[in-house]
Amino acid sequence: MSLETIEDVQNALAHEQYIADRGLATAIFIALTLNKPLFLEGEPGVGKTEVAKVLARVLATRLIRLQCYEGLDISAAVYEWNYPRQILEIRLLEAEGASRDAARKNIFAEEFLLKRPLLQAIENHGNQAPVLLIDELDRADEEFESFLLELLSDWQITVPELGTLTATHPPIVVITSNRTREIHDALKRRCIYHWIDFPSFEKELRIVQIRVPGASDELAAQIVTYVQNLRQQDLYKLPGVAETLDWTRTLLALKQTRLDEAIVRDTLGVLLKYQDDLHKVTSHQ
């Protein structure tokens, strides 16, 4: 699909049921035009990860996802050798009388290399660049962030036994962060930055109507009003758009056509995930 203008981006995302304001559409357009990573920050559940998924569908290309976590290292993010298969191969070669040098050469062939998301993005063999989603980078350690900084600059990875692998089509990169810690300025400077905030009432209502078409206009408006009011309270974890959609689907599954105090109390755990938040909200109802 051709994305030659900001309006093209907005329309393409809307076609995939993702409602993006002009600011986000502009950031995506610039990132695609300048071949720069897109760095998205915001509260959990506001649609950061979904941007990468929808973009892959819009561009009809592969989505490669790296989910970050504390302790993430090169073996999980880039590559590692398949040691059990290598040992088996050594035993087979020894049984055939192969020399040690021949065995070493054979066991470090590419067929024994386990390619993790970052190497998959580099070695993509298609005609079109994949979308690489580096999700929740703030959960990873700073050491991994430093490695990523180098990768984003050169788009090449060196495997000592095989040499340097360089991307033919550098991936379209979307990096997300929930801002549980600050990401270094050096990495941010290499990206197009955008903060995704909680949506306005009108935008969230439109999202609900598009993503959960079975909900009546009255129920959708009541749901969004209630969630928007929750976000004005001093809660540990405010509900995101993802929770709004889950709650809407929950109420439809329970055959509800409108909100009442009893059904809100019974299903509040779909919106709120911490006991203190549940207690604070229910004690005021």
Summary of the structure (lengths in Angstrom):
residues: 285
radius of gyration: 23.5
end to end distance: 49.2
largest distance: 79.1
contacts: 821
relative contact order: 0.13
helix: 51%
strand: 14%
